[in-house]
């Protein structure tokens, strides 16, 4: 009689332990059913360490090797089969511990073959012919004693094959783990903690596009999406809210129809134990759920049992979308993804705690997400947070609906958040939903781990932006040694890419290239802004010191910040910074901008002039040295050549060339001198002041030490509660113009009054001239080119061309460059050298590569926008600083500094 085939179920990630006496056929069985690479044999390991597979003295070392290899395979997520006798409990115990260490299921396959068969097989093998007679009987006794205890030892599956026929008829069937749903690719709508808020859940499902189905009593029992999307619930469906049975009825129906997936939360786990007759404490909202269930019993007596079965069927977490997405209740480190053990289930349900309690008596949870660096996005709930935000490719969707917050869903793969407000506070929280801590809401102090090593910052406008470890190290050096207090450093401006290289004779950069590039990107209107002769500056100005202290944690006497694009203070003297802020604050107040923007602080992007104010060392040691050397060398050389020419020596060509070089050197010196003027001289205005205002610089002495210093703001980046970076540039500049006009009125209206005259009479704010160009109108483009030529021929640096709208995307959704610089012919002489305009040099310089610079500019732009969004949302300092630090880190990427 032929024995029927018998399937042996083996999870696709498990530790399979073969058990049987020597000669029972374990190695043959393993070779028949598993890949050679999946098998780790004790005999082979014995041979590795002793050159003899039968050298029993090498057994301890051989098993060390076996456990090491098996551990490495399990850590890598590989099915592993241990081929050894494993008849002794202590041998199996170490393997079960190895499986638990790597959170995989141990599976036992027992080959219970008669003693005589084993003896005959060993006798037929030359290397086993002299096996002592007592070995097989002893192993068989140990095996027989073990058969009834294998499950108690910890094996999750036990397959016992009795006799040769059962062994021969066995067939290993690999099973997909319950949590492995990588074959499901969505799209998904992942919904955060519901906690019995059925009405809000119905509203959220409606916002997401689901169509509800109701029973004859009007209760929602299912919901499907017309586009086939799948809802995924992160658990905590029950407790605290007004209708936990209603929520379960709806979710159970969606899961049953295939419209939803669900993982358990700690509240379902507790409710399941209650429904199973276990003794649990009716706390944290369970009492309310029990009361609601008692009302359900009258209309649907079987509902409790269906609930119990549903909760019992829930799997701790799911791996979805090819492994790119993991959904669980309380979060899950990468090492637990797709694993199966009590430890994994516990972490998925409850998270990990430090063993401490906070001031509210709640457990302090270990911030696993801060250390997460996995490839898969982890979406979870459990810990209420004021708002859902990405952190290291993880996001918590519990936004406290039952506590009066919001119910939030994440659309995947779009990574879009959709939320609805709570209808009321259904349950008073022990801990306030939004708390103040160091650095902001739910904040904590900055930590080295926030910025150390390779980083991936999740941005709303460009997805994930990676920061290399070496770049982070360079930024850390700057940030720790030179930068201002991080609390006053909420933003760093991005680098700016130049326009495409021009082929116009004599020009390396030309505005026609900028207009053409934006036209190709689908941007019709651009604004050309004068590029000022200064240094990029970011200004954080608060309404008063009290606001600065409350919002930004500044010490007494500090009302804001003025810093460079690398985060360094502009002035060594803090008093000078405060003078600038005092002047700016007064003008903002007089113009009523605080009230208009409903804010008590502003963040501005600006240029601070003169350039020599920051770059004096560079001017003295690099540019002035070149000019001085040329001034010393060329007069003598030209005089000698002219004398030789007068004597009839043929030096015409050489003399002409040297005269050209001398002219280039003089142009170089004149170019950088335009960016320098003395400060502190009340008789000195600034280049162009009379031309722009029709007035000469005020002759009376200013007494606040700001004479000659000019600040040209061109964008208001953020105010309390909102980012203004996406505001169109014409609106931005209109607000700036109001400030400039107000300051001019304040200065000139009070220029001759006695004791009540302000302590200053010199102007601080400088206007930014601009021109709007239609890139699809040839006449408008020609006017833009003409305007640029006028600016640069008059000694100006050039202009910045920006889309008129503040935040623009291409047709494929990618960001458009926020601005490109188009620098003048003479200004570029400072950058590329006095003789760069010669044809041979221009031809070489035109081969510059802009791809890396453009990519860098976009990545820094996305990080800057993210920092502003987080700042406006009131996120903790460490979250804002993560994006700011990313900008600084990218600045250390190798790129031609002249671009």
C-alpha positions in Angstrom: 0.0 0.0 0.0 1.4 3.4 -1.0 1.6 6.0 1.7 -0.2 9.3 0.7 1.8 12.4 0.3 2.0 14.5 3.5 2.6 18.2 3.4 4.9 19.7 6.1 4.1 23.4 6.5 7.2 25.5 7.0 7.1 29.3 7.3 9.2 31.0 4.7 11.3 32.6 7.4 12.0 30.1 10.2 14.6 27.9 11.8 14.0 24.3 10.8 15.5 21.9 13.2 15.9 18.3 11.9 15.7 15.8 14.8 16.7 12.1 14.4 19.3 9.5 15.3 22.4 9.1 13.3 21.5 7.2 10.1 17.9 8.3 10.1 18.3 10.1 6.8 18.3 13.7 7.9 20.9 14.9 5.4 19.2 13.1 2.5 15.9 14.6 3.6 17.4 18.1 3.8 19.0 17.8 0.3 15.7 16.6 -1.2 13.6 19.4 0.2 15.8 22.5 0.8 18.4 24.4 -1.2 22.0 23.5 -0.4 22.6 27.1 0.8 19.8 26.8 3.3 21.3 23.8 5.1 23.8 24.2 7.9 25.2 20.7 8.8 27.0 19.8 12.0 29.1 17.3 10.1 30.2 19.9 7.6 31.0 22.3 10.4 33.0 19.6 12.2 35.0 19.1 9.0 35.6 22.9 8.8 37.2 23.1 12.1 38.9 19.6 12.2 39.2 18.4 8.6 37.3 15.3 9.7 33.5 15.2 9.9 33.6 12.3 12.4 36.0 13.9 14.8 33.7 14.1 17.9 36.4 16.0 19.8 35.7 19.0 17.5 32.0 19.0 18.3 31.9 22.0 20.6 33.8 24.2 18.1 31.7 22.8 15.2 28.5 23.9 17.0 29.9 27.3 17.6 30.4 27.6 13.9 26.9 26.2 13.2 25.2 28.7 15.5 27.2 31.6 14.0 26.3 30.7 10.4 22.7 30.1 11.3 22.5 33.3 13.2 23.9 35.3 10.3 21.3 33.7 7.9 18.4 34.4 10.3 19.6 38.0 10.8 19.5 38.4 7.0 15.9 37.0 6.8 16.9 33.6 5.3 15.2 30.3 5.9 17.7 28.1 7.7 17.8 24.4 8.2 20.0 22.8 11.0 21.1 19.3 10.1 22.2 17.6 13.3 20.9 14.8 15.6 19.4 17.3 18.0 18.0 14.5 20.1 19.1 16.0 23.4 17.0 18.8 25.0 20.0 21.0 25.7 21.0 20.9 22.0 17.5 22.0 21.0 17.3 24.6 23.7 20.2 26.6 22.2 18.6 26.5 18.8 15.2 27.6 20.1 17.0 30.5 21.9 18.7 31.4 18.5 15.3 31.5 16.8 13.9 33.7 19.6 17.0 36.0 19.4 16.2 36.6 15.7 12.4 36.6 16.2 11.6 33.7 13.8 9.6 30.6 14.4 11.4 27.4 15.3 10.0 24.4 13.4 10.9 20.7 14.4 10.9 17.9 11.8 11.4 14.6 13.5 12.6 11.5 11.5 11.5 8.6 13.8 13.1 5.8 11.9 13.5 2.2 13.3 16.8 1.5 15.1 17.6 -1.4 12.8 17.3 0.8 9.7 19.7 3.4 11.2 22.2 0.7 12.2 22.2 -0.8 8.6 22.7 2.6 7.0 25.6 3.5 9.3 27.2 0.1 8.5 27.0 0.8 4.8 29.0 4.0 5.3 32.8 3.5 5.5 33.2 6.5 7.8 30.6 5.2 10.2 31.3 1.5 10.1 33.1 1.5 13.4 30.4 3.5 15.2 30.1 2.2 18.8 27.1 -0.1 19.2 25.6 1.9 22.1 25.3 5.2 20.2 22.2 4.5 18.2 20.2 2.9 21.1 21.1 5.8 23.4 20.1 8.4 20.8 16.8 6.6 20.1 15.9 6.6 23.8 16.6 10.3 24.0 14.5 10.9 20.9 11.5 8.8 22.2 11.6 10.8 25.5 11.5 14.1 23.6 8.6 13.5 21.3 5.9 14.7 23.7 7.7 17.7 25.0 8.8 19.5 21.7 5.9 22.0 21.7 6.5 22.8 25.4 10.1 23.4 24.6 9.1 26.2 22.2 8.7 24.7 18.8 5.8 26.4 17.0 5.3 23.6 14.5 6.2 20.0 15.1 6.1 17.4 12.2 6.8 13.8 13.2 7.6 11.3 10.4 7.4 7.7 11.6 9.1 5.1 9.5 10.8 5.2 6.1 7.6 5.4 4.1 6.4 8.6 5.9 9.8 10.1 5.4 9.7 9.3 1.7 6.1 10.6 1.3 6.7 13.9 3.0 6.6 17.1 1.1 7.8 20.4 2.5 5.3 23.3 1.8 6.7 26.8 2.3 4.1 29.1 3.8 4.0 32.8 3.6 4.1 34.4 7.0 0.8 36.0 8.1 2.4 39.4 8.3 3.9 39.2 4.8 1.6 40.9 2.4 4.3 42.3 0.2 2.3 41.2 -2.8 -0.4 43.8 -2.0 0.7 47.1 -3.5 -2.3 49.2 -2.7 -3.0 52.0 -3.1 -3.8 52.3 0.6 -5.5 54.7 3.0 -3.9 54.1 6.4 -6.1 55.4 9.2 -4.9 56.3 12.7 -6.4 55.5 16.1 -10.2 55.7 16.1 -11.1 55.0 19.7 -14.8 54.6 19.2 -15.3 57.8 17.3 -17.6 56.3 14.7 -19.0 59.5 13.3 -15.6 61.0 12.7 -14.5 57.8 11.0 -17.5 58.0 8.7 -16.6 61.6 7.8 -12.9 60.7 7.2 -13.9 57.7 5.0 -16.1 60.1 3.0 -13.2 62.5 2.6 -11.1 59.7 1.3 -13.7 58.7 -1.3 -15.2 55.6 0.3 -18.9 54.7 -0.1 -20.6 53.4 3.0 -23.0 50.5 3.1 -25.6 50.4 5.9 -27.8 47.7 7.4 -31.6 48.0 7.7 -31.1 49.8 11.0 -28.9 52.5 9.3 -25.7 51.3 10.9 -22.6 51.4 8.7 -21.4 47.8 8.0 -19.0 48.2 5.1 -17.3 50.8 3.0 -15.6 50.4 -0.4 -13.7 52.7 -2.6 -14.7 53.1 -6.3 -11.1 53.1 -7.4 -10.2 49.9 -5.5 -8.2 51.5 -2.7 -7.7 49.5 0.5 -8.1 51.0 4.0 -5.6 49.9 6.6 -6.4 50.5 10.3 -3.5 50.9 12.8 -5.5 49.6 15.7 -7.1 51.1 18.9 -10.5 51.0 17.3 -12.2 50.8 20.6 -12.4 52.4 24.1 -12.9 56.0 25.3 -15.1 57.1 22.4 -18.9 57.0 22.1 -19.5 54.0 19.8 -16.8 51.3 19.9 -19.2 48.6 18.8 -20.2 50.7 15.8 -16.6 51.2 14.8 -15.9 47.5 15.1 -19.0 46.6 13.1 -17.9 48.9 10.3 -14.2 47.8 10.3 -15.1 44.1 10.6 -17.4 44.4 7.6 -14.6 46.2 5.6 -12.1 43.5 6.4 -14.5 40.7 5.6 -15.3 42.2 2.2 -11.6 42.7 1.4 -11.9 46.5 1.5 -9.7 46.9 4.5 -6.8 45.4 6.6 -6.4 45.9 10.3 -3.7 45.4 12.9 -4.5 45.2 16.6 -3.9 47.9 19.1 -3.3 47.5 22.8 -6.9 48.3 23.4 -8.1 45.5 21.2 -5.7 43.2 22.9 -7.2 44.0 26.3 -10.8 43.8 25.0 -10.0 40.4 23.5 -8.8 39.2 26.8 -11.9 40.5 28.5 -14.2 38.8 25.9 -12.2 35.5 26.4 -13.1 35.5 30.1 -9.7 36.8 31.4 -9.5 39.0 34.5 -8.7 42.5 33.3 -9.0 46.0 34.9 -11.8 48.1 33.4 -9.6 51.2 33.0 -8.5 53.5 30.1 -11.9 53.4 28.5 -12.7 49.7 28.7 -15.5 50.3 31.1 -17.2 52.5 28.5 -16.8 49.9 25.8 -18.3 47.2 28.1 -21.3 49.4 28.8 -21.8 50.0 25.1 -21.5 46.2 24.4 -24.2 45.4 27.0 -26.6 47.6 24.9 -25.6 45.7 21.8 -26.4 42.3 23.3 -30.1 43.1 23.2 -30.2 43.5 19.4 -27.4 41.2 18.3 -26.4 38.5 20.9 -23.8 37.0 18.5 -22.0 40.2 18.1 -19.6 39.6 21.1 -18.5 36.3 19.7 -17.8 37.8 16.2 -15.8 40.5 17.9 -13.8 38.0 19.9 -13.0 36.0 16.8 -12.1 39.1 14.8 -9.7 40.4 17.5 -8.1 37.0 17.8 -7.5 36.9 14.1 -5.5 40.1 13.9 -1.8 39.9 13.1 0.7 42.2 14.9 1.9 44.0 11.8 1.8 43.9 8.1 4.6 44.3 5.5 3.1 45.7 2.3 3.9 47.1 -1.1 6.9 45.0 -1.9 8.4 45.7 1.5 8.3 49.5 1.2 5.5 49.9 3.8 5.1 48.5 7.3 1.9 49.1 9.3 1.6 48.4 13.0 0.1 50.0 16.1 2.9 51.3 18.2 5.8 51.3 15.8 8.4 48.7 14.9 12.2 48.9 14.4 13.6 47.5 11.1 15.0 44.3 12.8 11.4 43.2 13.6 9.9 43.8 10.2 8.3 40.5 9.0 9.4 38.7 12.1 7.2 36.5 14.3 7.7 36.3 18.0 6.2 37.4 21.3 8.7 40.2 21.5 7.7 41.5 18.1 4.0 41.4 18.9 4.6 43.1 22.2 6.6 46.0 20.6 4.0 46.3 17.8 1.2 46.6 20.4 2.8 48.6 23.2 6.1 50.0 21.9 9.2 50.0 24.1 9.4 52.0 27.4 12.4 53.2 29.3 11.0 52.0 32.7 10.4 55.6 33.8 7.1 57.5 34.2 6.5 61.2 33.3 4.9 63.8 35.5 1.5 62.5 34.4 2.2 59.0 35.6 2.4 57.7 32.1 5.3 55.4 30.9 8.1 57.2 29.1 8.4 55.6 25.7 11.7 54.9 24.0 12.0 57.1 21.0 12.7 54.3 18.5 11.7 56.4 15.5 14.5 58.8 16.1 17.0 56.0 15.6 15.1 54.5 12.6 17.1 54.3 9.4 15.1 51.5 7.6 14.1 51.5 3.9 10.5 50.7 4.6 8.2 53.5 5.7 6.7 52.6 9.1 3.1 54.0 9.8 1.7 53.6 13.3 -0.3 55.2 16.0 -0.6 54.6 19.8 1.0 57.8 21.1 -1.2 60.9 20.6 0.6 63.7 18.9 -0.8 67.2 18.0 0.0 66.6 14.3 1.2 63.9 12.0 4.6 64.5 10.6 7.4 62.3 9.1 10.4 61.4 11.1 13.1 59.2 9.6 10.6 57.6 7.2 8.1 56.9 10.0 4.9 58.7 10.9 2.5 58.5 13.8 -1.2 58.9 12.7 -2.7 59.1 16.2 -3.7 62.8 16.4 -5.9 62.4 19.4 -9.4 62.5 17.8 -11.0 61.1 21.0 -9.2 63.8 23.0 -10.6 66.6 20.8 -7.8 66.6 18.2 -8.2 65.1 14.7 -8.6 61.8 13.0 -5.8 61.4 10.4 -5.3 59.1 7.4 -2.2 58.7 5.1 -2.7 58.1 1.4 -0.1 55.6 0.2 1.9 55.8 -2.0 1.0 59.4 -2.4 2.2 60.2 1.1 -0.7 62.7 1.4 -2.3 63.4 4.8 -6.1 63.8 5.1 -7.7 64.6 8.4 -11.0 65.7 10.0 -11.5 67.5 13.3 -13.1 65.8 16.3 -16.7 66.7 16.9 -16.0 67.2 20.5 -13.7 66.2 23.4 -15.0 62.7 24.0 -12.5 61.7 26.7 -10.4 64.0 28.8 -6.7 63.1 28.4 -4.5 62.6 31.4 -1.7 64.3 29.5 -2.5 67.4 27.4 -2.4 66.6 23.7 0.0 69.5 23.1 2.6 70.1 25.7 5.4 72.6 25.9 8.9 71.2 26.3 12.5 72.4 25.6 12.4 73.4 22.0 8.7 73.6 21.4 5.6 71.4 21.4 6.4 67.9 22.7 10.0 69.0 22.4 13.3 67.9 23.9 16.8 69.2 23.9 18.9 68.7 20.8 20.9 65.5 20.6 24.0 64.5 18.7 22.1 61.6 17.3 19.8 64.0 15.5 22.5 65.0 13.1 25.3 62.4 13.3 26.0 59.9 10.5 24.1 59.5 7.3 20.7 61.1 7.5 17.5 61.0 5.4 15.2 64.0 5.9 11.6 63.6 4.8 10.3 66.8 3.1 6.9 67.7 2.0 7.9 69.1 -1.4 10.7 66.7 -2.6 10.2 63.5 -0.6 13.3 62.1 1.0 16.6 64.1 0.9 19.7 62.2 1.9 22.6 63.7 3.7 25.9 61.9 3.5 27.9 61.0 6.7 30.9 63.0 5.6 28.8 66.1 4.9 27.0 65.8 8.2 30.5 65.7 9.9 31.5 68.9 8.2 28.3 70.6 9.1 28.6 69.5 12.7 32.0 71.2 12.8 30.6 74.5 11.6 27.4 74.3 13.7 29.2 73.5 16.9 32.1 76.0 16.6 30.8 79.0 14.7 27.0 79.1 14.4 24.6 81.0 16.5 22.4 79.5 19.1 20.3 76.8 17.3 17.1 78.2 18.9 17.7 81.3 16.8 18.6 79.4 13.7 15.2 78.2 12.2 16.2 78.5 8.6 19.2 78.6 6.2 18.8 79.8 2.6 19.7 77.5 -0.2 22.5 77.9 -2.6 21.5 79.4 -5.9 22.3 77.9 -9.3 23.5 80.2 -12.1 21.7 80.4 -15.4 22.8 78.2 -18.2 26.1 79.1 -19.8 25.7 81.7 -22.6 27.1 81.5 -26.1 26.8 85.3 -26.6 30.2 86.7 -27.6 32.0 88.1 -24.6 29.5 86.8 -22.1 29.6 83.8 -19.8 26.1 84.4 -18.3 23.2 86.2 -20.0 19.6 86.6 -19.0 18.2 85.2 -22.3 19.3 81.7 -21.0 17.4 82.2 -17.7 14.2 83.2 -19.6 14.5 80.3 -22.0 14.9 77.8 -19.2 11.9 79.0 -17.3 9.8 79.0 -20.5 10.8 75.4 -21.1 9.7 74.6 -17.5 6.2 76.0 -18.2 6.8 79.2 -16.2 5.4 82.2 -18.1 5.9 85.1 -15.6 9.2 85.7 -13.9 10.4 88.5 -11.7 13.9 89.9 -12.2 15.3 91.3 -8.9 18.3 93.4 -8.6 21.2 91.5 -7.0 22.6 93.6 -4.3 26.2 94.3 -3.6 26.3 92.5 -0.2 26.1 89.2 1.7 23.1 87.0 2.2 21.6 87.5 5.6 18.6 86.0 7.5 16.9 88.2 10.0 14.8 86.9 12.9 13.1 89.9 14.4 10.6 89.6 17.4 8.2 92.3 18.6 10.1 92.5 21.9 12.5 90.6 24.1 9.6 88.9 25.9 8.3 87.3 22.7 11.8 86.2 21.8 12.2 84.6 25.1 8.9 82.8 25.1 8.9 81.6 21.5 12.6 81.0 20.9 14.1 80.7 24.4 16.5 83.5 24.0 18.3 85.0 27.1 17.6 88.4 28.4 18.7 91.2 26.2 18.3 89.2 22.9 15.3 90.0 20.7 16.2 88.1 17.5 19.1 87.2 15.3 21.0 88.3 12.2 23.2 85.6 10.6 24.9 84.5 7.4 23.8 81.7 5.1 26.1 79.3 7.0 24.5 80.2 10.4 27.3 82.5 11.7 26.5 85.8 13.4 27.1 88.8 11.1 28.4 90.9 13.9 30.9 89.9 16.5 29.3 92.5 18.8 25.8 91.4 19.9 24.9 95.1 20.6 25.3 95.8 16.9 22.8 93.1 16.0 20.4 94.5 18.5 20.7 98.0 16.9 19.8 96.6 13.5 16.9 94.7 15.0 15.7 97.7 16.9 15.6 99.8 13.8 13.8 97.1 11.8 11.3 96.4 14.7 10.4 100.1 14.9 9.7 100.3 11.2 7.6 97.2 11.2 5.6 98.5 14.1 5.1 102.0 12.6 3.8 100.4 9.4 1.4 98.1 11.2 2.8 94.9 9.8 2.6 93.0 13.1 -1.1 93.5 13.0 -1.5 92.9 9.3 0.2 89.5 9.5 -1.2 88.7 12.9 2.2 87.9 14.3 4.7 88.9 16.9 7.8 87.7 15.0 9.1 87.7 11.4 11.8 85.8 9.6 13.2 87.7 6.6 15.6 86.9 3.7 17.9 89.8 2.9 21.2 91.1 1.7 23.4 93.1 4.1 25.7 95.7 2.6 28.4 96.5 2.1 30.1 93.2 1.1 33.2 94.3 2.9 31.3 94.2 6.1 31.6 90.4 6.1 34.3 89.8 3.6 37.0 92.2 4.7 39.6 89.5 5.2 38.8 88.0 1.7 39.1 91.5 0.1 42.4 92.2 1.8 44.1 88.9 1.3 42.8 87.9 -2.1 41.3 90.6 -4.2 43.2 93.6 -2.9 46.5 91.7 -3.2 45.8 91.0 -6.8 45.0 94.6 -7.5 48.1 95.8 -5.6 50.4 93.4 -7.5 49.0 94.5 -10.8 49.3 98.2 -9.8 52.9 97.7 -8.9 53.9 95.6 -11.9 52.1 97.0 -14.9 53.2 100.6 -14.8 56.9 99.7 -14.9 56.4 97.0 -17.5 54.4 99.3 -19.7 57.0 102.1 -19.3 59.8 99.8 -20.3 57.9 98.5 -23.3 57.0 102.0 -24.4 60.6 103.1 -24.1 61.7 100.1 -26.2 59.1 100.9 -28.8 60.4 104.5 -28.9 63.9 103.2 -29.6 62.5 101.2 -32.6 62.4 97.8 -31.0 59.5 95.7 -32.4 57.4 95.2 -29.3 54.0 96.3 -30.7 52.2 93.0 -30.1 53.7 92.5 -26.6 52.9 96.1 -25.7 49.3 95.8 -26.9 48.9 92.6 -24.9 50.3 94.1 -21.7 48.1 97.1 -22.1 45.1 94.9 -22.4 46.2 93.0 -19.2 46.7 96.2 -17.4 43.2 97.3 -18.4 41.7 94.0 -17.3 43.5 94.4 -13.9 42.2 97.9 -13.5 38.7 96.7 -14.3 39.1 93.9 -11.7 40.1 96.4 -9.0 37.2 98.7 -9.9 34.8 95.7 -9.9 35.5 94.7 -6.3 35.8 98.3 -5.0 32.1 98.8 -5.9 31.2 96.4 -3.1 33.1 98.2 -0.4 32.5 101.4 1.4 33.3 102.6 4.9 30.7 102.3 7.6 30.3 104.6 10.6 30.8 107.7 8.4 27.6 109.8 8.6 28.6 111.8 5.5 28.7 108.6 3.4 25.5 107.2 1.9 25.7 104.2 -0.3 26.2 103.8 -4.0 23.0 104.7 -5.9 21.2 106.3 -3.0 20.8 109.7 -4.6 19.9 108.1 -8.0 17.1 106.0 -6.4 15.6 108.5 -3.9 16.3 111.8 -5.4 17.9 112.8 -2.1 21.4 113.0 -0.9 22.5 111.0 2.2 21.5 112.8 5.4 24.3 114.9 6.6 23.5 114.9 10.3 25.4 112.3 12.4 23.6 109.1 13.2 24.1 108.0 16.8 23.2 104.3 16.6 26.4 103.1 14.8 24.6 102.0 11.6 25.9 104.7 9.3 26.7 103.2 5.9 25.1 99.8 6.7 22.2 98.9 4.4 19.8 96.0 4.7 17.9 94.9 1.6 15.1 92.5 2.5 13.5 90.8 -0.4 11.3 88.0 1.1 9.3 87.5 4.3 9.9 83.8 5.0 7.6 83.1 7.9 5.4 84.5 10.6 3.7 83.1 13.6 1.8 80.0 12.6 2.6 80.0 8.9 5.2 79.8 6.2 5.1 82.7 3.7 7.7 81.2 1.3 5.0 80.3 -1.2 3.6 83.9 -1.4 4.1 85.4 -4.9 7.1 87.6 -5.1 5.2 90.7 -6.2 3.2 90.5 -3.0 6.4 89.9 -1.0 8.2 92.9 -2.4 5.1 95.1 -2.0 5.2 94.4 1.8 9.0 95.2 1.8 8.3 98.4 -0.1 5.9 99.5 2.6 8.7 99.1 5.2 11.2 101.0 3.1 8.8 103.9 2.5 7.8 104.0 6.2 11.5 104.1 7.3 12.2 106.9 4.8 9.3 108.9 6.2 10.4 108.3 9.7 14.0 109.4 8.9 13.3 112.5 6.9 10.3 113.7 8.8 12.4 113.9 11.9 15.7 115.1 10.5 15.5 118.6 12.0 13.6 118.3 15.2 15.1 119.0 18.6 15.0 116.9 21.8 12.4 114.5 20.4 14.4 113.6 17.3 15.0 109.9 17.1 18.5 108.7 17.9 19.2 107.9 14.3 18.8 109.8 11.1 20.5 107.5 8.5 18.6 105.0 6.5 19.0 101.3 7.0 16.6 99.6 4.6 17.4 99.5 0.9 14.9 98.8 -1.9 15.1 96.0 -4.4 14.5 97.1 -7.9 12.6 94.6 -10.0 11.0 93.9 -13.4 8.4 91.4 -14.4 9.0 89.5 -17.6 6.7 87.4 -19.7 8.9 84.6 -21.0 6.6 84.0 -24.0 6.6 87.6 -25.1 9.7 88.5 -27.2 9.3 92.2 -26.5 9.1 91.5 -22.7 12.2 89.3 -22.9 14.1 92.0 -24.8 13.1 94.5 -22.1 14.4 92.1 -19.4 17.8 91.8 -21.2 18.0 95.6 -21.7 17.2 96.2 -18.0 20.0 93.7 -17.0 22.5 95.4 -19.3 21.7 98.8 -17.7 22.1 97.4 -14.2 25.4 95.7 -14.9 26.9 98.4 -17.1 26.3 100.8 -14.3 28.3 98.6 -12.0 25.6 96.4 -10.6 26.3 92.7 -9.8 23.4 91.4 -11.9 20.0 90.0 -11.1 18.1 87.0 -9.8 15.4 85.6 -12.0 12.5 83.9 -10.1 9.1 82.5 -11.0 6.6 85.2 -10.0 4.7 82.6 -8.1 6.5 81.6 -4.9 6.4 77.8 -5.3 6.2 76.3 -8.8 6.3 72.7 -10.1 6.8 71.3 -13.6 4.2 69.3 -15.4 5.7 66.1 -14.0 5.4 67.4 -10.4 9.0 68.2 -9.8 10.1 71.5 -8.3 11.2 74.3 -10.5 14.3 76.1 -9.5 13.2 78.9 -7.1 15.7 81.3 -8.7 18.7 81.5 -10.9 21.4 84.2 -10.7 22.5 86.0 -13.8 25.7 87.9 -13.0 27.1 90.8 -14.9 30.2 90.7 -17.1 32.3 92.9 -14.8 31.2 91.2 -11.6 32.3 87.8 -13.0 35.7 89.3 -13.3 36.0 89.1 -9.5 35.0 85.4 -9.6 36.9 84.1 -12.6 39.9 86.5 -12.7 40.9 89.8 -14.4 41.4 88.2 -17.8 38.5 85.8 -18.0 36.8 87.7 -20.8 39.5 86.8 -23.3 38.1 84.4 -25.9 40.5 81.6 -25.1 39.5 81.7 -21.4 35.7 82.1 -22.1 35.8 79.0 -24.4 37.3 77.0 -21.6 35.0 78.4 -18.9 31.9 77.6 -21.0 32.5 73.9 -20.4 31.4 74.3 -16.8 29.0 71.6 -15.5 25.9 72.9 -13.7 24.0 69.6 -13.1 25.3 69.0 -9.6 24.9 72.7 -8.6 21.2 72.7 -9.8 20.5 69.4 -7.9 22.1 70.9 -4.8 20.0 74.1 -5.1 16.8 72.1 -5.3 17.6 69.8 -2.4 18.6 72.7 -0.2 15.4 74.6 -1.3 13.2 71.6 -0.3 15.0 71.4 3.1 14.6 75.1 3.7 10.8 74.9 2.9 10.5 72.0 5.3 12.3 73.9 8.0 9.8 76.8 7.5 6.8 74.5 7.5 8.0 72.8 10.7 8.7 76.2 12.3 5.3 77.6 11.4 3.6 74.4 12.7 5.2 74.9 16.1 7.2 71.6 15.8 10.0 71.0 18.3 13.4 72.6 17.8 15.1 69.3 17.0 12.7 68.7 14.2 13.2 72.2 12.7 16.9 71.9 13.2 17.1 68.6 11.4 16.1 70.3 8.1 18.3 73.4 8.8 21.3 71.1 9.6 20.6 69.3 6.3 21.0 72.5 4.3 24.3 73.2 6.0 25.5 69.7 5.4 24.7 69.8 1.7 26.8 73.0 1.5 29.9 70.9 2.0 29.3 68.8 -1.1 32.1 69.2 -3.6 31.0 71.7 -6.3 32.8 74.4 -8.1 32.6 77.4 -5.7 32.6 79.9 -8.7 29.2 78.7 -9.9 
